[in-house]
Amino acid sequence: MTKARKRFGQHFLEPAWVRKVIAAIDPKPDEAFIEIGAGHGALTRPLAARARHVTAYEIDRDLAAELRAAAIPNVTIVEGDVLDAPRPSHPASIRIAGNLPYNVASPIMFQLVEWSRRGVPIADATLMLQREVADRLLASPGSRDYGVLTVLIRHRATVERLLTLPPGAFRPAPKVQSAVVRLRFHAPDPPVADEAAFERLVKRAFSQRRKMLSNALFGDGSGAASSAAASQIDLRRRAETLSVAEYAALAELLRNNT
């Protein structure tokens, strides 16, 4: 069996925890899955046994070859980085599952949001993440974990924590705890006219999260826009205190006054 490779952030799930994760995913016979980070197939095989089809992405060519050699009839192995993958084409609903490498978990989730935005019919994504990342996804305004990831993901998905996994759930054991979360994708809530501008606003606000919004956003002296925003949102507040809805409202105020 291929050993874990640090450069890919590989930690393989132990059999006892595979059963718990599969129970949390709850695959059905008529469902199709995209699996991200198939590894040795710990999730691939039980998913394939319960679902209609699994498309499994694996960046490690040796692991991809190992899975391909297993010749599981309803599994398609895609060798490569899912971040480089073209947008999948699925006429019907697709579910996502995966044990995400800690170092690329956020970019992968943003990619899933982009796929959903571009019309990929993703029903949900059940993902294993570093617990710290799960905490950020679920954070409330005003907390230290609340940030760009929280706002941009929750603008496009609801997030539910399903399981917490100790380091011993994996081999080799990571130095941190992990969590399983479920993302259910939806239209932007609240809607915004320009999602790219909304994203830029959130990133700019949090780039100087210790400063008041007036300084973080309008340090260049954008008077009219600043005045319009201040008319509805107290710009003496800091970035981590605004809800997703307030960021959407602020983005619309600025769009209408620039």
Beta strands, then each sheet from edge to edge (+ up, - down):
strand 1: 12-13
strand 2: 32-36
strand 3: 53-58
strand 4: 75-79
strand 5: 94-99
strand 6: 122-130
strand 7: 157-165
strand 8: 170-171
strand 9: 178-185
sheet 1: 1+ 8-
sheet 2: 4+ 3+ 2+ 5+ 6+ 9- 7+
end
